[in-house]
């Protein structure tokens, strides 16, 4: 009985409470919801709160994606979108440091950059995606894609003379 309850909770968390069941493109839906949630965290507590949220969601996602994958027999199934939350939030971390970054333009750019890296999976993201399995594989490749996208967002912002610091 306890195992079945854990599997249910893992499925809820892994699918971001059902967002991962939306079609088409469940990862894009998960990222869109993550932008809204991330904007809320940034507004309430700034980048430190968003970074703490990344850590909590990453650790929880390791468990949830791993147990969901084990119970369904599918590693990183399309409905698992908790990894998109971490990746999207990592991409959004530089936004408060860029002038206008918290406006809709910055949010759209962060969304687009993360989706670009998550979908195309350039090296070394693709290598991580292929080598790592289970919850670790689901979470790490998106966290890395989000980190790369966030660094590119920061570089673009600094290069275009947009820093608010």
MDTraj code that builds the backbone (N, CA, C; nanometers):
import mdtraj as md
import numpy as np

residues = "UNK UNK UNK UNK UNK UNK UNK UNK UNK UNK UNK UNK UNK UNK UNK UNK UNK UNK UNK UNK UNK UNK UNK UNK UNK UNK UNK UNK UNK UNK UNK UNK UNK UNK UNK UNK UNK UNK UNK UNK UNK UNK UNK UNK UNK UNK UNK UNK UNK UNK UNK UNK UNK UNK UNK UNK UNK UNK UNK UNK UNK UNK UNK UNK UNK UNK UNK UNK UNK UNK UNK UNK UNK UNK UNK UNK UNK UNK UNK UNK UNK UNK UNK UNK UNK UNK UNK UNK UNK UNK UNK UNK UNK UNK UNK UNK UNK UNK UNK UNK UNK UNK UNK UNK UNK UNK UNK UNK UNK UNK UNK UNK UNK UNK UNK UNK UNK UNK UNK UNK UNK UNK UNK UNK UNK UNK UNK UNK UNK UNK UNK UNK UNK UNK UNK UNK UNK UNK UNK UNK UNK UNK UNK UNK UNK UNK UNK UNK UNK UNK UNK UNK UNK UNK UNK UNK UNK UNK UNK UNK UNK UNK UNK UNK UNK".split()
xyz = np.array([
    [0.0826, -0.1202, 0.0000],
    [0.0000, 0.0000, 0.0000],
    [0.0868, 0.1263, 0.0000],
    [0.1905, 0.1276, 0.0853],
    [0.2777, 0.2451, 0.0927],
    [0.3464, 0.2707, -0.0411],
    [0.3899, 0.1631, -0.1075],
    [0.4572, 0.1774, -0.2368],
    [0.3638, 0.2402, -0.3389],
    [0.2384, 0.1972, -0.3426],
    [0.1430, 0.2525, -0.4390],
    [0.1180, 0.4007, -0.4145],
    [0.1144, 0.4410, -0.2882],
    [0.0971, 0.5823, -0.2562],
    [0.2186, 0.6622, -0.3026],
    [0.3376, 0.6072, -0.2820],
    [0.4596, 0.6742, -0.3288],
    [0.4601, 0.6882, -0.4806],
    [0.4160, 0.5847, -0.5504],
    [0.4116, 0.5890, -0.6964],
    [0.3137, 0.6960, -0.7429],
    [0.1996, 0.7078, -0.6763],
    [0.1019, 0.8117, -0.7123],
    [0.1603, 0.9512, -0.6935],
    [0.2263, 0.9733, -0.5801],
    [0.2881, 1.1036, -0.5551],
    [0.3990, 1.1309, -0.6553],
    [0.4780, 1.0287, -0.6838],
    [0.5864, 1.0454, -0.7820],
    [0.5294, 1.0835, -0.9177],
    [0.4186, 1.0195, -0.9579],
    [0.3565, 1.0522, -1.0868],
    [0.3048, 1.1951, -1.0869],
    [0.2414, 1.2374, -0.9791],
    [0.1907, 1.3747, -0.9701],
    [0.3039, 1.4762, -0.9833],
    [0.4124, 1.4514, -0.9120],
    [0.5250, 1.5444, -0.9140],
    [0.5970, 1.5387, -1.0489],
    [0.6232, 1.4174, -1.0985],
    [0.6953, 1.4025, -1.2251],
    [0.6205, 1.4678, -1.3408],
    [0.4879, 1.4622, -1.3376],
    [0.4073, 1.5206, -1.4454],
    [0.3647, 1.6633, -1.4145],
    [0.4184, 1.7210, -1.3092],
    [0.3840, 1.8566, -1.2660],
    [0.2317, 1.8685, -1.2497],
    [0.1801, 1.7734, -1.1731],
    [0.0375, 1.7681, -1.1402],
    [-0.0508, 1.7617, -1.2646],
    [-0.0052, 1.6825, -1.3623],
    [-0.0838, 1.6563, -1.4823],
    [-0.0484, 1.7404, -1.6024],
    [0.0337, 1.8432, -1.5867],
    [0.0720, 1.9276, -1.7008],
    [0.1397, 1.8432, -1.8086],
    [0.2155, 1.7438, -1.7687],
    [0.2856, 1.6582, -1.8638],
    [0.1944, 1.5732, -1.9502],
    [0.0677, 1.5689, -1.9171],
    [-0.0278, 1.4935, -1.9985],
    [-0.0896, 1.5789, -2.1093],
    [-0.0600, 1.7089, -2.1087],
    [-0.1122, 1.7968, -2.2137],
    [-0.0411, 1.7664, -2.3455],
    [-0.1145, 1.7681, -2.4529],
    [-0.0603, 1.7418, -2.5858],
    [-0.1034, 1.8536, -2.6786],
    [-0.0293, 1.8833, -2.7795],
    [0.1025, 1.8294, -2.8120],
    [0.2113, 1.8961, -2.7283],
    [0.3309, 1.8447, -2.7391],
    [0.4514, 1.9038, -2.6803],
    [0.4433, 1.9226, -2.5290],
    [0.4351, 1.8131, -2.4520],
    [0.4255, 1.8265, -2.3070],
    [0.5423, 1.9020, -2.2437],
    [0.6620, 1.8893, -2.2997],
    [0.7765, 1.9628, -2.2464],
    [0.7603, 2.1126, -2.2600],
    [0.7006, 2.1560, -2.3689],
    [0.6758, 2.2984, -2.3894],
    [0.5703, 2.3480, -2.2911],
    [0.4668, 2.2692, -2.2681],
    [0.3661, 2.3056, -2.1678],
    [0.4299, 2.3144, -2.0291],
    [0.5161, 2.2168, -1.9969],
    [0.5840, 2.2192, -1.8677],
    [0.6721, 2.3414, -1.8518],
    [0.7426, 2.3781, -1.9586],
    [0.8275, 2.4974, -1.9545],
    [0.7447, 2.6239, -1.9385],
    [0.6304, 2.6302, -2.0068],
    [0.5443, 2.7487, -1.9962],
    [0.4932, 2.7664, -1.8538],
    [0.4508, 2.6574, -1.7913],
    [0.4065, 2.6656, -1.6517],
    [0.5238, 2.7048, -1.5624],
    [0.6415, 2.6501, -1.5913],
    [0.7605, 2.6820, -1.5121],
    [0.7963, 2.8296, -1.5204],
    [0.7767, 2.8921, -1.6361],
    [0.8042, 3.0356, -1.6491],
    [0.7161, 3.1140, -1.5523],
    [0.5880, 3.0804, -1.5492],
    [0.4970, 3.1495, -1.4571],
    [0.5354, 3.1293, -1.3118],
    [0.5663, 3.0059, -1.2753],
    [0.6069, 2.9774, -1.1374],
    [0.7393, 3.0453, -1.1042],
    [0.8334, 3.0403, -1.1978],
    [0.9640, 3.1034, -1.1764],
    [0.9528, 3.2539, -1.1628],
    [0.8672, 3.3155, -1.2446],
    [0.8439, 3.4594, -1.2340],
    [0.7910, 3.4918, -1.0942],
    [0.7006, 3.4082, -1.0429],
    [0.6484, 3.4295, -0.9085],
    [0.7575, 3.4219, -0.8025],
    [0.8448, 3.3233, -0.8130],
    [0.9543, 3.3105, -0.7159],
    [1.0512, 3.4282, -0.7258],
    [1.0831, 3.4693, -0.8479],
    [1.1722, 3.5843, -0.8654],
    [1.1102, 3.7114, -0.8089],
    [0.9815, 3.7280, -0.8289],
    [0.9119, 3.8468, -0.7799],
    [0.9059, 3.8472, -0.6275],
    [0.8818, 3.7308, -0.5692],
    [0.8701, 3.7207, -0.4230],
    [1.0042, 3.7293, -0.3509],
    [1.1073, 3.6634, -0.4060],
    [1.2318, 3.6548, -0.3309],
    [1.3584, 3.6706, -0.4104],
    [1.3477, 3.6999, -0.5385],
    [1.4665, 3.7219, -0.6190],
    [1.5371, 3.5935, -0.6583],
    [1.6572, 3.6075, -0.7141],
    [1.7288, 3.4918, -0.7665],
    [1.7675, 3.3899, -0.6595],
    [1.7875, 3.4341, -0.5369],
    [1.8219, 3.3383, -0.4310],
    [1.7070, 3.2415, -0.4055],
    [1.5851, 3.2913, -0.4015],
    [1.4687, 3.2043, -0.3822],
    [1.4510, 3.1118, -0.5029],
    [1.4721, 3.1636, -0.6227],
    [1.4596, 3.0799, -0.7420],
    [1.5667, 2.9713, -0.7414],
    [1.6885, 3.0040, -0.7021],
    [1.7953, 2.9049, -0.6964],
    [1.7632, 2.7975, -0.5921],
    [1.7119, 2.8393, -0.4765],
    [1.6709, 2.7421, -0.3745],
    [1.5598, 2.6522, -0.4284],
    [1.4668, 2.7121, -0.5033],
    [1.3607, 2.6334, -0.5658],
    [1.4170, 2.5320, -0.6634],
    [1.5196, 2.5723, -0.7397],
    [1.5854, 2.4794, -0.8325],
    [1.6406, 2.3583, -0.7577],
    [1.7069, 2.3840, -0.6462],
    [1.7664, 2.2749, -0.5687],
    [1.6584, 2.1799, -0.5162],
    [1.5517, 2.2363, -0.4623],
    [1.4430, 2.1531, -0.4074],
    [1.3769, 2.0716, -0.5183],
    [1.3463, 2.1365, -0.6293],
    [1.2796, 2.0664, -0.7397],
    [1.3732, 1.9632, -0.8023],
    [1.5019, 1.9932, -0.8120],
    [1.5966, 1.8973, -0.8675],
    [1.6010, 1.7709, -0.7830],
    [1.6158, 1.7865, -0.6538],
    [1.6241, 1.6700, -0.5643],
    [1.4928, 1.5925, -0.5649],
    [1.3817, 1.6642, -0.5571],
    [1.2511, 1.5987, -0.5609],
    [1.2297, 1.5309, -0.6962],
    [1.2733, 1.5962, -0.8031],
    [1.2591, 1.5404, -0.9371],
    [1.3402, 1.4137, -0.9581],
    [1.4580, 1.4069, -0.8971],
    [1.5372, 1.2833, -0.9047],
    [1.4550, 1.1657, -0.8554],
    [1.3922, 1.1845, -0.7398],
    [1.3098, 1.0789, -0.6808],
    [1.1856, 1.0519, -0.7667],
    [1.1114, 1.1578, -0.7998],
    [0.9837, 1.1415, -0.8692],
    [1.0023, 1.0831, -1.0094],
    [1.0946, 1.1384, -1.0870],
    [1.1172, 1.0882, -1.2228],
    [1.1711, 0.9457, -1.2188],
    [1.2580, 0.9189, -1.1218],
    [1.3136, 0.7845, -1.1089],
    [1.2086, 0.6812, -1.0735],
    [1.1236, 0.7110, -0.9757],
    [1.0198, 0.6167, -0.9345],
    [0.9135, 0.6020, -1.0428],
    [0.8777, 0.7127, -1.1071],
    [0.7807, 0.7052, -1.2169],
    [0.8360, 0.6186, -1.3303],
    [0.9610, 0.6398, -1.3659],
    [1.0239, 0.5585, -1.4703],
    [1.0302, 0.4120, -1.4328],
    [1.0647, 0.3840, -1.3090],
    [1.0716, 0.2451, -1.2619],
    [0.9339, 0.1794, -1.2651],
    [0.8321, 0.2530, -1.2230],
    [0.6976, 0.1943, -1.2153],
    [0.6338, 0.1763, -1.3534],
    [0.6746, 0.2573, -1.4511],
    [0.6177, 0.2469, -1.5859],
    [0.7093, 0.1703, -1.6820],
    [0.8356, 0.1528, -1.6436],
    [0.9306, 0.0867, -1.7312],
    [0.9812, 0.1760, -1.8435],
    [0.9633, 0.3091, -1.8279],
    [1.0070, 0.4037, -1.9316],
    [1.0920, 0.5128, -1.8686],
    [1.2168, 0.5215, -1.9132],
    [1.3051, 0.6294, -1.8679],
    [1.2671, 0.7587, -1.9374],
    [1.2564, 0.8653, -1.8634],
    [1.2310, 1.0002, -1.9167],
    [1.1151, 1.0006, -2.0173],
    [1.0019, 0.9487, -1.9727],
    [0.8817, 0.9449, -2.0560],
    [0.8372, 1.0880, -2.0875],
    [0.7675, 1.1090, -2.1981],
    [0.7269, 1.2445, -2.2378],
    [0.6438, 1.3175, -2.1323],
    [0.5671, 1.2445, -2.0549],
    [0.4829, 1.3099, -1.9541],
    [0.5621, 1.3613, -1.8344],
    [0.6862, 1.3195, -1.8198],
    [0.7713, 1.3678, -1.7105],
    [0.8221, 1.5063, -1.7493],
    [0.7715, 1.6086, -1.6804],
    [0.8095, 1.7470, -1.7118],
    [0.8678, 1.8213, -1.5915],
    [0.8883, 1.7521, -1.4809],
    [0.9495, 1.8166, -1.3643],
    [1.0910, 1.8630, -1.4008],
    [1.1559, 1.7934, -1.4933],
    [1.2893, 1.8332, -1.5384],
    [1.2864, 1.9659, -1.6139],
    [1.1769, 1.9933, -1.6840],
    [1.1625, 2.1221, -1.7524],
    [1.1568, 2.2371, -1.6526],
    [1.1005, 2.2128, -1.5365],
    [1.0921, 2.3184, -1.4351],
    [1.2326, 2.3615, -1.3939],
    [1.3167, 2.2660, -1.3619],
    [1.4538, 2.2985, -1.3205],
    [1.5296, 2.3677, -1.4332],
    [1.5213, 2.3128, -1.5534],
    [1.5920, 2.3724, -1.6660],
    [1.5453, 2.5139, -1.6953],
    [1.4147, 2.5339, -1.6927],
    [1.3601, 2.6666, -1.7204],
    [1.3999, 2.7654, -1.6119],
    [1.3944, 2.7229, -1.4874],
    [1.4313, 2.8129, -1.3774],
    [1.5783, 2.8488, -1.3809],
    [1.6648, 2.7531, -1.4144],
    [1.8072, 2.7841, -1.4257],
    [1.8306, 2.8858, -1.5376],
    [1.7563, 2.8736, -1.6455],
    [1.7666, 2.9712, -1.7542],
    [1.7238, 3.1092, -1.7067],
    [1.6250, 3.1162, -1.6205],
    [1.5687, 3.2443, -1.5759],
    [1.6519, 3.3138, -1.4681],
    [1.7458, 3.2448, -1.4076],
    [1.8229, 3.3039, -1.2973],
    [1.8868, 3.4392, -1.3293],
    [1.9416, 3.4618, -1.4492],
    [2.0040, 3.5931, -1.4766],
    [1.9047, 3.7081, -1.4975],
    [1.7781, 3.6803, -1.5167],
    [1.6832, 3.7856, -1.5538],
    [1.6843, 3.9083, -1.4622],
    [1.6882, 3.8916, -1.3302],
    [1.6868, 4.0120, -1.2461],
    [1.8094, 4.1008, -1.2622],
    [1.9158, 4.0473, -1.3193],
    [2.0391, 4.1234, -1.3361],
    [2.0446, 4.1968, -1.4701],
    [1.9419, 4.1796, -1.5514],
    [1.9372, 4.2436, -1.6830],
    [1.8259, 4.3468, -1.6840],
    [1.8552, 4.4652, -1.7349],
    [1.7538, 4.5703, -1.7422],
    [1.6366, 4.5201, -1.8254],
    [1.5190, 4.5294, -1.7716],
    [1.4001, 4.4825, -1.8413],
    [1.3868, 4.3323, -1.8442],
    [1.4773, 4.2637, -1.7766],
    [1.4774, 4.1176, -1.7795],
    [1.3518, 4.0545, -1.7224],
    [1.2892, 4.1222, -1.6284],
    [1.1686, 4.0671, -1.5677],
    [1.0430, 4.1028, -1.6466],
    [1.0593, 4.1764, -1.7541],
    [0.9459, 4.2063, -1.8414],
    [0.9149, 4.0865, -1.9293],
    [0.8091, 4.0980, -2.0063],
    [0.7671, 3.9851, -2.0889],
    [0.8722, 3.9472, -2.1919],
    [0.9508, 4.0448, -2.2405],
    [1.0528, 4.0139, -2.3408],
    [1.1596, 3.9199, -2.2834],
    [1.2048, 3.9491, -2.1615],
    [1.3044, 3.8640, -2.0976],
    [1.2509, 3.7247, -2.0694],
    [1.1255, 3.7172, -2.0265],
    [1.0640, 3.5880, -1.9988],
    [1.0490, 3.5049, -2.1259],
    [1.0098, 3.5700, -2.2352],
    [0.9943, 3.4992, -2.3628],
    [1.1301, 3.4520, -2.4140],
    [1.2320, 3.5370, -2.4023],
    [1.3656, 3.4976, -2.4470],
    [1.4183, 3.3800, -2.3639],
    [1.3995, 3.3846, -2.2329],
    [1.4426, 3.2737, -2.1475],
    [1.3701, 3.1443, -2.1863],
    [1.2414, 3.1548, -2.2108],
    [1.1619, 3.0387, -2.2529],
    [1.2159, 2.9828, -2.3847],
    [1.2357, 3.0700, -2.4820],
    [1.2803, 3.0265, -2.6146],
    [1.4201, 2.9636, -2.6101],
    [1.5109, 3.0242, -2.5346],
    [1.6464, 2.9688, -2.5263],
    [1.6467, 2.8313, -2.4607],
    [1.5708, 2.8165, -2.3519],
    [1.5687, 2.6849, -2.2881],
    [1.5072, 2.5808, -2.3809],
    [1.3967, 2.6135, -2.4464],
    [1.3329, 2.5162, -2.5362],
    [1.4291, 2.4793, -2.6496],
    [1.5034, 2.5781, -2.7014],
    [1.5996, 2.5516, -2.8074],
    [1.7029, 2.4473, -2.7632],
    [1.7628, 2.4680, -2.6464],
    [1.8654, 2.3755, -2.5985],
    [1.8061, 2.2424, -2.5540],
    [1.6849, 2.2439, -2.5002],
    [1.6227, 2.1195, -2.4554],
    [1.5799, 2.0336, -2.5733],
    [1.5307, 2.0952, -2.6784],
    [1.4828, 2.0187, -2.7934],
    [1.5984, 1.9717, -2.8821],
    [1.6919, 2.0610, -2.9126],
    [1.8009, 2.0245, -3.0039],
    [1.9095, 1.9427, -2.9351],
    [1.9253, 1.9599, -2.8059],
    [2.0253, 1.8868, -2.7268],
    [2.1632, 1.8825, -2.7944],
    [2.2253, 2.0002, -2.8128],
    [2.3608, 1.9988, -2.8699],
    [2.4587, 1.9330, -2.7720],
    [2.5750, 1.8928, -2.8248],
    [2.6771, 1.8342, -2.7385],
    [2.7180, 1.9382, -2.6356],
    [2.7393, 1.9076, -2.5122],
    [2.7417, 1.7780, -2.4458],
    [2.6066, 1.7367, -2.3843],
    [2.5034, 1.8175, -2.4061],
    [2.3719, 1.7842, -2.3498],
    [2.3237, 1.6501, -2.4043],
    [2.3420, 1.6285, -2.5340],
    [2.3001, 1.5020, -2.5962],
    [2.3756, 1.3835, -2.5351],
    [2.5035, 1.4022, -2.5087],
    [2.5825, 1.2945, -2.4484],
    [2.5295, 1.2595, -2.3103],
    [2.4953, 1.3598, -2.2311],
    [2.4369, 1.3338, -2.0991],
    [2.3034, 1.2614, -2.1129],
    [2.2215, 1.3045, -2.2065],
    [2.0903, 1.2449, -2.2284],
    [2.1025, 1.0973, -2.2645],
    [2.2023, 1.0638, -2.3415],
    [2.2195, 0.9239, -2.3859],
    [2.2825, 0.8355, -2.2789],
    [2.3714, 0.8930, -2.1982],
    [2.4466, 0.8119, -2.1016],
    [2.3743, 0.7912, -1.9694],
    [2.3016, 0.8909, -1.9248],
    [2.2393, 0.8839, -1.7930],
    [2.0965, 0.8343, -1.8046],
    [2.0571, 0.7473, -1.7165],
    [1.9235, 0.6876, -1.7208],
    [1.8498, 0.7145, -1.5898],
    [1.7237, 0.6833, -1.5903],
    [1.6416, 0.6972, -1.4706],
    [1.6180, 0.8427, -1.4349],
    [1.5923, 0.8665, -1.3079],
    [1.5675, 1.0017, -1.2609],
    [1.6863, 1.0935, -1.2827],
    [1.8054, 1.0407, -1.2683],
    [1.9267, 1.1210, -1.2886],
    [1.9337, 1.1678, -1.4340],
    [1.9086, 1.0776, -1.5268],
    [1.9122, 1.1132, -1.6678],
    [1.8071, 1.2157, -1.7042],
    [1.6874, 1.1984, -1.6487],
    [1.5782, 1.2922, -1.6780],
    [1.6125, 1.4328, -1.6292],
    [1.6713, 1.4421, -1.5124],
    [1.6938, 1.5722, -1.4509],
    [1.8221, 1.6404, -1.4980],
    [1.9306, 1.5652, -1.5119],
    [2.0612, 1.6259, -1.5373],
    [2.0695, 1.6913, -1.6748],
    [2.0171, 1.6268, -1.7788],
    [2.0313, 1.6875, -1.9120],
    [1.9538, 1.8185, -1.9208],
    [1.8367, 1.8269, -1.8579],
    [1.7612, 1.9527, -1.8616],
    [1.8247, 2.0588, -1.7716],
    [1.8824, 2.0168, -1.6590],
    [1.9525, 2.1132, -1.5740],
    [2.0726, 2.1707, -1.6480],
    [2.1424, 2.0866, -1.7224],
    [2.2571, 2.1347, -1.7989],
    [2.2122, 2.2250, -1.9133],
    [2.1042, 2.1855, -1.9826],
    [2.0500, 2.2696, -2.0906],
    [2.0079, 2.4057, -2.0356],
    [1.9460, 2.4068, -1.9170],
    [1.9048, 2.5321, -1.8552],
    [2.0222, 2.6192, -1.8149],
    [2.1280, 2.5564, -1.7665],
    [2.2477, 2.6308, -1.7282],
    [2.3117, 2.6956, -1.8505],
    [2.3249, 2.6192, -1.9582],
    [2.3836, 2.6729, -2.0816],
    [2.2954, 2.7854, -2.1378],
    [2.1639, 2.7636, -2.1392],
    [2.0723, 2.8662, -2.1896],
    [2.0777, 2.9915, -2.1025],
    [2.0891, 2.9737, -1.9710],
    [2.0991, 3.0880, -1.8802],
    [2.2275, 3.1665, -1.9008],
    [2.3372, 3.0968, -1.9237],
    [2.4639, 3.1647, -1.9511],
    [2.4576, 3.2407, -2.0834],
    [2.3930, 3.1809, -2.1829],
    [2.3765, 3.2503, -2.3099],
    [2.2866, 3.3726, -2.2927],
    [2.1807, 3.3603, -2.2165],
    [2.0922, 3.4735, -2.1884],
    [2.1702, 3.5867, -2.1217],
    [2.2527, 3.5529, -2.0228],
    [2.3344, 3.6524, -1.9550],
    [2.4330, 3.7172, -2.0515],
    [2.4998, 3.6370, -2.1327],
    [2.5965, 3.6890, -2.2302],
    [2.5278, 3.7819, -2.3299],
    [2.4117, 3.7424, -2.3784],
    [2.3378, 3.8285, -2.4716],
    [2.3008, 3.9605, -2.4052],
    [2.2537, 3.9509, -2.2822],
    [2.2153, 4.0711, -2.2091],
    [2.3331, 4.1647, -2.1856],
    [2.4467, 4.1086, -2.1479],
    [2.5662, 4.1910, -2.1237],
    [2.6230, 4.2461, -2.2537],
    [2.6226, 4.1659, -2.3578],
    [2.6741, 4.2100, -2.4867],
    [2.5893, 4.3206, -2.5474],
    [2.4594, 4.3113, -2.5269],
    [2.3696, 4.4130, -2.5818],
    [2.3575, 4.5350, -2.4928],
    [2.4357, 4.5354, -2.3829],
    [2.4351, 4.6503, -2.2930],
    [2.3092, 4.6630, -2.2094],
    [2.2561, 4.5488, -2.1670],
    [2.1317, 4.5511, -2.0902],
    [2.1452, 4.5286, -1.9399],
    [2.2658, 4.5243, -1.8836],
    [2.2713, 4.4939, -1.7408],
    [2.2108, 4.6065, -1.6565],
    [2.1419, 4.5649, -1.5513],
    [2.0826, 4.6645, -1.4608],
    [2.1721, 4.6888, -1.3404],
    [2.2844, 4.6244, -1.3343],
    [2.3740, 4.6382, -1.2174],
    [2.4460, 4.7719, -1.2200],
])
top = md.Topology()
chain = top.add_chain()
for i, resn in enumerate(residues, 1):
    res = top.add_residue(resn, chain, resSeq=i)
    for name in ("N", "CA", "C"):
        top.add_atom(name, md.element.get_by_symbol(name[0]), res)
traj = md.Trajectory(xyz[None], top)
